[in-house]
Amino acid sequence: MSKKIILLTFFLLVTFSSSALATTKYLVVGDSEYPPLCCLDSNKKPSGFDVDLIVAVAREAGIDIEIKLMPWSEARRMVEKGQADILLGVNFTRARAKLYDFTEPYLENRQVIFVQEDNYFINNLEDLKGLKVGIQKGDVALDLIGENPDILVELYEDQQEALLALSQNKVTAVIGNYYTGLYWLHKLNLENKIKVVGVPLSITQYGLGVKKGTNQELLKKLNEAIIRLRAKGELDNLKTKWFGESPYEKRLYFNRIRTYLFAGLFIFTILLLFILWLNRLLQQKVEKATYELNMAYRELSAQKDLMDKMLEHELNGIITLDENRIIKRINKSALKILGIQERELEGQHFSFSPLKDYFPEPFLERAYQGQTCSLNEHRVNVAGQSKYLSINFISIPSIGAVLINFRDITEEKQSFDLMVNRDKLITVGQMVAGFVHEIKNPLFTVLNYLELLPLKADDPKYREEVINIIKNELGSVQNLINDLLNYARPQNSQKTNVSLEDVILPLLNLLEPQFIAKGITVNKENLKLKVFADPVQLKHVFMNLLLNAIDAIQGKGEIKLRAFELPEKIKIEVIDTGIGIPPQYLSQIFNLFFTSKKDGNGIGLAICQKLIQENNGDILVDSFPGRGTTFTIFLPKAGDLDVQAE
């Protein structure tokens, strides 16, 4: 029994000793594409500054290691999940400090910006906003741009792939490690195509990492080993080995070159035979195509001659400008309208020709940007006389050209202005009766008080009361006169942002005597909305519509004025409870000189429609006999005056 106990004790001692002598092997992982710091050599073996350093550290610390290199993101994931012990080549950042415990730093690493050689506008992170920037997956550069969400990040497996993307214009810049970038530029023969710009984005401490909160004993051994290596000078020797001389020595792969040479020669021979065969085939097709082109050219020439004749005899003025704003064609009508006697304008630049005085360049600029735009009444000075032109700037994007089509509308405008003035005089005449009544009442009140004043001249309270009443009554008369004068006097037309309230309320004040006389109630809704239009022209339109509504209402009735805000327009409705319009007249209601009234002249609504159209709006009518009429007007919303003016 004693013998068995001795043998068992001996066995346990041997087993314990074997376990104690067994050395733990630590798995070291790193980036396989981070030269010259860490990479796989031509034999697929780990190589680089970091690899030599961890070997020296392991030797100094007396630990056994196994090194595996792989994509950087995979290496990080293995350490974070506890599947590996040591992470090679870690840039120390706050974000990474939450995941790893770092060793003593053994290098200062720099993150820089790489751009193409002919790029002169990028120097720092601010210049990269809105641009595509290549970055290696998991690289510290992602932390650097974390506060710049406007930078468009493209992720790549390694810095080599990112630099290739830069050389192929897939990205505008690359952010990465300075040493690795120079290595790949040399390796890929891109040294004359890609450069480093600006100062380093960051200079970070660089070392080894272990999973956060674990392997503290291992971390201690690694730190002590790094400190001893630095003290011995071995760390400096490694830096000299890898960074003191060019790590980008070119290597020739003769076997690969030989293979490529034979393959290229074979492909060239096949391609040459194919080209000879294709040349014969193409020659026949070229001859056929040449014949067809000649025929097409003749046809196009004939069409061009016909077009030139049509343009020359067109009544409208026609001017064509090429993509460089050179005047290519100006027809006879254009010369006549503008009072120009010669054709020497053809071939001149628009900006240096007399045409710039007649056609606003902002509209021309919009046409060159692809927008067709118009000017309805553009005033110009021709030989000391004012003319009004209707101009269309027509974009021709396919050839980058612009066509200016215009005509002289001076006589049309003068005739229209005469009709507007005539209609305004008629409108003023319709208001006179009620207006005189409104003046008569306050004047009669003032006269009565003045007659009584001598009887009570000694009463100061009475005198003060008389003065206040006279002021109020004469003030109301003055307001009525001012409103009438403002409506009747000629005013300059100009589009601007204007409140519907500012346009309509003065008209309602003028027409109030007629509303009272006929027992008409006026309701207003949402008139504080603003439109972009000519307030003078709008007053004319609404005065016509209100007078028509008053005429249409027999006895007591109601007029509604209400506005609605649409996405791009303001909708205004003028509704009356009058006799309505017969259905057969609705389609003709806006025709000039059409009227269903015995004493009507047929120009009021025609003028209203034209004035609304000149303000980029539209007017519609809806009516039911016996139930009333609704006029609906659409006008542009108020907005930026500079933009609207264009």
C-alpha positions, 0 to 999 in steps of 0.5 A, spaced: 500 500 500 505 504 501 509 503 495 502 505 491 502 511 494 509 513 493 508 511 485 501 516 485 505 521 488 511 521 483 506 521 477 502 527 480 509 531 481 511 529 474 504 531 471 505 538 475 512 539 473 510 538 465 504 543 466 508 548 469 514 547 464 509 548 458 509 555 455 503 559 453 503 561 446 500 567 444 496 569 438 498 575 434 494 578 429 495 584 424 494 587 417 496 584 411 496 590 407 500 595 411 507 596 408 512 597 410 509 596 417 506 590 417 504 586 411 505 579 407 512 578 403 512 574 396 512 568 400 506 570 404 510 570 410 509 576 415 514 581 414 515 589 416 517 593 422 511 591 426 513 584 425 520 584 427 518 588 433 513 583 436 519 578 434 524 582 438 519 583 444 517 576 445 524 574 445 525 579 450 519 578 454 520 570 454 514 569 451 512 564 445 508 567 439 504 565 433 503 571 428 497 571 423 496 577 418 489 578 415 485 584 413 485 589 418 478 589 420 478 582 421 484 582 425 481 587 430 474 583 430 478 577 433 482 581 438 475 584 440 472 577 441 478 574 445 480 570 439 487 573 439 491 576 444 495 581 441 493 586 435 499 589 431 500 596 429 495 600 433 494 608 432 492 610 439 485 614 439 480 615 444 475 611 441 480 605 440 481 606 448 474 603 449 476 597 446 483 596 447 489 596 453 495 599 449 502 598 450 508 603 451 508 607 444 514 605 440 513 609 434 509 616 432 504 615 426 502 620 421 495 620 417 495 625 411 491 626 405 493 623 398 490 627 392 492 627 384 498 631 382 494 636 378 489 637 384 491 644 387 484 646 391 485 640 397 489 642 403 485 640 409 479 636 412 474 642 410 476 642 403 473 635 403 466 636 404 461 634 399 467 629 396 468 622 396 474 620 400 477 613 400 479 610 407 481 603 409 476 599 413 477 600 420 483 605 419 484 611 425 482 616 419 475 614 420 475 617 427 479 623 424 473 625 420 467 623 425 465 630 426 465 632 419 459 628 416 459 632 410 465 628 407 463 622 403 467 616 405 468 610 401 471 604 404 476 599 402 480 593 404 487 596 404 490 602 403 493 600 396 486 599 393 484 606 396 490 609 392 488 605 386 481 608 386 484 615 387 488 614 381 482 611 377 478 618 379 473 613 383 475 618 389 477 625 390 482 624 395 485 618 400 486 619 408 491 614 410 498 612 413 504 616 411 509 610 410 504 605 407 502 610 402 509 612 400 510 605 399 504 603 395 505 609 391 512 607 389 510 600 388 504 602 384 508 607 380 504 612 382 509 617 385 508 622 379 501 622 379 499 622 386 502 627 392 501 628 399 498 635 401 497 639 407 500 638 414 499 631 417 491 631 420 494 627 426 500 625 429 498 619 433 502 614 438 503 607 435 504 601 439 501 594 441 494 593 443 490 587 447 483 586 449 480 591 454 481 589 461 484 582 460 491 580 459 494 585 464 500 580 466 501 580 458 501 587 457 506 588 463 511 583 460 510 587 453 511 594 456 517 592 460 520 588 454 519 595 449 522 599 455 528 594 455 529 594 447 529 602 447 534 602 452 538 597 448 538 601 442 534 595 438 528 599 437 532 605 433 536 599 429 529 597 427 527 604 425 533 605 421 532 598 418 525 600 415 525 607 415 532 609 414 533 607 407 527 606 401 523 600 403 520 601 396 526 597 392 523 595 385 523 587 384 523 584 377 519 578 376 522 575 370 517 569 369 511 573 370 514 578 365 516 572 360 509 570 361 506 576 359 510 577 353 508 571 350 501 572 352 501 579 349 505 577 343 500 571 341 494 576 343 497 581 338 498 576 332 490 574 333 488 582 333 492 584 327 489 578 323 482 580 326 484 588 324 486 586 317 479 582 316 475 588 319 479 593 315 476 590 309 469 590 311 470 597 314 472 599 308 466 597 304 462 600 309 465 607 309 464 607 302 457 606 303 457 611 309 460 616 305 455 616 299 450 616 304 453 622 308 454 626 301 446 625 300 444 627 307 449 633 306 446 635 300 439 635 303 441 638 309 444 644 305 437 645 301 434 645 308 439 650 311 438 654 304 430 654 305 431 655 313 435 661 311 430 664 306 424 663 311 428 667 317 430 672 312 423 674 311 420 672 318 416 678 320 419 677 327 426 679 329 430 673 329 437 673 332 442 666 333 448 666 338 452 660 338 455 656 345 460 662 345 455 668 345 458 669 338 452 672 333 451 667 328 445 670 324 440 676 325 435 677 320 432 683 316 426 684 321 431 684 327 435 690 324 429 694 322 426 693 329 432 695 332 434 701 327 441 697 325 443 699 318 448 694 317 450 686 318 457 687 321 454 684 328 454 677 325 461 674 328 461 679 334 461 677 341 454 679 344 457 682 350 461 687 346 455 689 341 450 694 341 445 688 342 447 688 349 443 695 350 436 691 348 436 684 351 438 683 358 444 679 359 440 675 366 435 672 361 440 670 356 444 667 362 438 663 364 437 661 356 444 658 356 443 654 362 437 651 359 431 655 361 426 658 356 424 665 358 420 671 356 419 678 357 412 681 355 413 688 355 421 690 355 422 698 354 428 699 349 430 706 346 431 706 339 434 712 335 431 716 341 424 713 341 421 708 346 419 702 343 416 696 347 418 689 345 416 682 346 422 677 347 423 670 347 429 667 349 429 660 347 435 655 349 437 650 344 441 645 349 443 640 343 448 645 340 449 649 346 446 655 342 440 660 344 435 663 339 432 670 341 425 671 337 422 678 338 417 683 335 415 690 336 409 691 340 409 698 341 402 700 337 399 694 341 401 697 348 399 704 346 392 701 344 391 697 350 393 703 355 388 707 351 383 702 353 385 701 360 384 709 361 378 709 358 375 703 362 378 707 368 374 713 366 368 709 366 369 706 372 370 713 376 364 715 373 360 709 376 363 711 383 361 719 382 354 718 384 355 715 391 362 719 392 358 725 391 353 723 396 358 721 401 361 728 401 355 731 401 353 728 408 359 730 412 359 737 409 352 738 411 353 736 418 359 741 418 355 747 415 349 746 421 354 746 426 358 752 423 351 756 423 350 754 431 356 756 433 355 764 433 349 762 438 354 758 443 361 761 441 362 763 449 361 755 451 368 753 451 366 745 451 361 746 445 367 750 441 371 744 442 366 739 440 364 743 434 372 743 432 372 735 433 366 734 429 369 738 423 376 735 424 372 728 423 367 729 418 373 733 413 378 727 415 373 722 412 372 727 406 379 727 405 380 720 405 375 719 400 378 724 395 385 721 397 382 714 395 379 716 389 385 720 386 390 714 388 385 710 383 384 715 378 391 718 377 396 714 372 402 710 376 408 707 374 407 699 373 412 695 377 411 688 380 412 687 387 410 683 393 404 686 395 398 684 400 391 683 397 389 687 403 393 693 401 390 692 394 382 691 395 381 695 402 382 702 399 377 699 393 372 697 398 372 704 402 371 707 395 365 703 393 362 703 400 356 708 398 354 703 393 354 697 398 350 701 403 345 704 398 344 697 395 344 693 402 350 689 399 354 685 405 361 684 403 365 679 407 373 678 407 377 672 408 385 671 408 386 677 405 393 678 408 396 673 403 401 676 399 402 676 391 408 678 386 404 682 382 403 690 379 398 693 385 396 698 380 394 693 375 391 689 380 386 695 383 384 695 376 382 688 375 378 688 382 375 694 381 372 691 375 370 685 378 367 689 384 363 693 380 360 688 375 358 684 382 354 690 384 351 691 378 349 683 378 346 684 385 338 686 384 336 688 391 340 686 397 346 681 396 353 679 398 360 679 395 365 675 398 372 676 397 377 670 399 384 667 398 387 661 399 395 659 399 396 653 394 403 650 393 406 655 388 400 660 387 395 664 391 388 663 389 383 669 390 375 668 389 370 674 388 363 671 389 357 675 388 349 672 389 347 676 383 343 674 377 348 670 374 351 669 367 347 665 362 351 658 360 352 660 352 355 667 354 361 664 359 365 662 353 365 669 350 365 673 357 373 675 356 372 676 349 374 684 347 367 688 346 363 682 348 357 684 353 351 682 355 349 689 358 345 694 354 349 699 356 356 695 357 362 696 352 365 689 352 372 691 354 372 691 362 373 683 363 378 683 356 382 688 360 382 684 366 384 677 363 390 681 359 392 684 366 392 678 370 396 674 364 401 680 364 402 678 372 403 671 370 396 669 373 390 666 370 383 668 371 376 663 370 369 664 371 363 660 373 356 662 374 349 659 375 343 663 373 339 666 379 345 663 384 351 668 382 357 668 379 364 666 381 371 669 378 377 665 380 384 668 380 391 665 380 397 669 382 404 668 383 406 667 391 410 673 394 418 671 394 425 673 393 424 680 389 431 679 386 429 672 384 422 674 382 425 680 378 429 675 373 
